Amino acid sequence: MPFIGNQPTSETIADHKTYTGDGTRTIFGVQYTANFVSVYQNGIKLTENNDYTINDSGNYITFVLAPELGDTVNLVGENEITDLARSSYVRENFTSTASQTIFQLNSNINASDKINVFLNGIKLQETDYVLSYTNNTITFAVGRNLDDVVAAEIITPGFRSGIHPATGEKAVHQGVANPSTLNNDVTIDADENAMMVGPLTINSVVTVNGNLTIV
């Protein structure tokens, strides 16, 4: 829909996270601005302060009672981007053939992208499909029906500054910092090298398939 008057100088993107409860863990990572986060447990929307609390940094939420073993926790955080030109948005649509399971994206995707997948207009959970960042595909465990409509929203946050002018260009930074607390589950892929600087408190799961250096 076109804007009437001056175009707003900010937009929001959503950070979607899905976790499985273990009966003990109460802290779950998600990125959000102010208190713009929605929390669902087994599909039921929870209430702030009664069921969970937020933190000032906008990096995680804390449950009052730990989700039980096997519970599904879905978090949706809204984040403000202050410059519309610094992010890109692509939507790809597909019409399924009978029993089709693999949908080939035209876009090159990576783990830093925010990707939402819809089936016949209904937003799916991350457990409903598998993304391949190598092959740029969406794969369903069960074949879709004839003429099902599969849609993918791909949001790529940009990164611009005086010392990093454009995506893909060499970045020269005077310093690099990471947070002192890690609340999001992290996977280091087999072809990745990663580094974390301590002291660091880890409240999440870190899966290392590649190389991780802790300093």
Secondary structure by P-SEA (a helix, b strand, c coil): cccccccccbbbbbbbbbbbbcccccbbbbbbccccbbbbccccccccccccccccccccccccccccccbbbbbbbbbbbcccccbbbbbbbbbbcccccbbbbccccccccbbbbbccccccccccccccccccbbbbccccccbbbbbbbbbbbbbbcccccccccbbbbcbbbbbccccccccccccbbbbbbccccccbbbbbccccccc
